[in-house]
Amino acid sequence: MGLLDSVIGAVTGGGQQQPQGGAAAGGLGGLFGMLTSNPQLLQAAASMLSNEGGHGGLGGLVGKFQQAGLGDAVNSWIGTGQNQPVSGDQITNALGSGTVADLASKLGVAPGEAAGQLAQVLPGLINHLTPTGEAPAGGLGNAGELMGMLGGLLHKS
């Protein structure tokens, strides 16, 4: 887990205080502050977005959100405009209750809380991983490449 530790270390600034503001505020500091307070959430989100993840990477997640009637929301996360929010219930509807229950088990929280946490971090995370406003044709890469992208974003912030 060395790469994850490096990303978390870069996010936390070696103990420096993080900027105020939640992930929903769109701030990179707030987003990664939330993720570093729960490294399992960072791993789960990275797994969902990676090409080798069980969800088909970013393209697979986009498809699931579109099928759940949330195409405009997920497209706003990829695009360069303001991110549309989603609720935990909408996350559960898009990903399925089994997926959310598995995540909740890994995080040690109730399924509703796990879905709420994903609703807080996915919009900003996808937004920051698609800075050009387009989803890469080949996806975001494997978990290692994705964590490298996250680390690169942190050094820019």
SULWO-V448840 format. One record per pair of residues at least 12 apart in sequence whose ideal C-beta (glycine too) atoms are under 8 Angstrom apart, sorted by the first residue. I is the first residue (numbers start at 1). J is the second residue. D is the distance in whole Angstrom. If there is no record, write none. Layout:
BEGIN
I,J,D ; I,J,D
END
This chain:
BEGIN
3,144,6 ; 3,147,5 ; 3,148,7 ; 3,151,8 ; 4,39,7 ; 4,42,7 ; 4,43,7 ; 4,147,6 ; 6,151,6 ; 7,42,7 ; 7,147,6 ; 7,150,5 ; 7,151,5 ; 7,154,7 ; 8,36,5 ; 8,39,6 ; 8,42,7 ; 10,151,6 ; 10,154,4 ; 10,155,7 ; 11,32,4 ; 11,33,7 ; 11,35,7 ; 11,36,4 ; 11,154,6 ; 12,36,5 ; 18,30,8 ; 18,32,8 ; 18,33,4 ; 18,36,8 ; 19,33,7 ; 22,34,7 ; 22,120,7 ; 23,35,8 ; 23,120,5 ; 23,121,5 ; 23,124,5 ; 24,85,7 ; 24,120,6 ; 24,123,8 ; 24,124,8 ; 26,82,8 ; 26,83,6 ; 26,124,6 ; 26,127,7 ; 28,124,8 ; 28,128,6 ; 28,153,7 ; 28,154,8 ; 28,157,4 ; 29,157,6 ; 30,124,8 ; 31,121,6 ; 31,124,4 ; 31,125,6 ; 31,128,7 ; 32,150,8 ; 32,154,6 ; 32,157,8 ; 34,117,8 ; 34,120,6 ; 34,121,6 ; 35,121,6 ; 35,125,8 ; 38,107,7 ; 38,117,7 ; 40,106,6 ; 40,107,5 ; 40,108,8 ; 41,107,6 ; 41,117,6 ; 41,118,8 ; 41,121,7 ; 42,150,8 ; 44,103,5 ; 44,106,6 ; 44,107,7 ; 44,118,8 ; 45,118,7 ; 45,121,6 ; 45,122,7 ; 45,125,6 ; 46,143,6 ; 46,146,5 ; 46,147,6 ; 46,150,7 ; 47,143,7 ; 48,61,6 ; 49,61,7 ; 49,125,7 ; 49,126,7 ; 49,129,7 ; 49,140,5 ; 49,146,6 ; 50,139,8 ; 50,140,7 ; 50,141,7 ; 50,142,5 ; 50,143,4 ; 50,145,8 ; 50,146,5 ; 51,138,8 ; 51,139,4 ; 51,140,7 ; 51,141,6 ; 51,142,6 ; 52,142,5 ; 52,143,7 ; 53,143,8 ; 55,95,8 ; 55,99,8 ; 57,139,4 ; 57,140,6 ; 58,126,7 ; 58,129,8 ; 58,130,8 ; 58,135,6 ; 58,136,8 ; 58,139,5 ; 58,140,5 ; 59,135,7 ; 59,139,6 ; 61,74,7 ; 61,126,8 ; 62,74,5 ; 62,75,8 ; 62,78,8 ; 62,135,7 ; 64,94,5 ; 64,95,6 ; 65,94,5 ; 67,94,8 ; 68,90,7 ; 68,93,5 ; 68,94,4 ; 70,86,6 ; 70,90,6 ; 70,94,6 ; 72,84,6 ; 73,85,8 ; 73,86,5 ; 73,90,8 ; 73,123,8 ; 74,126,7 ; 76,123,8 ; 77,122,7 ; 77,123,5 ; 77,124,8 ; 77,126,4 ; 77,127,5 ; 77,130,8 ; 78,126,6 ; 78,127,7 ; 78,130,5 ; 78,133,7 ; 78,134,7 ; 78,135,5 ; 79,133,5 ; 80,133,4 ; 83,123,4 ; 83,124,7 ; 83,127,5 ; 84,123,7 ; 85,119,7 ; 85,123,7 ; 86,119,5 ; 86,122,8 ; 86,123,7 ; 87,116,8 ; 87,119,6 ; 88,112,6 ; 88,113,8 ; 88,114,8 ; 88,115,3 ; 88,116,4 ; 88,118,7 ; 88,119,5 ; 89,115,7 ; 90,119,7 ; 91,115,4 ; 91,116,8 ; 91,118,5 ; 91,119,5 ; 91,122,7 ; 92,111,7 ; 92,112,8 ; 92,115,5 ; 95,118,8 ; 97,111,7 ; 100,114,6 ; 100,115,5 ; 100,118,8 ; 103,118,7 ; 128,153,5 ; 129,146,7 ; 129,149,6 ; 129,150,8 ; 129,153,8
END
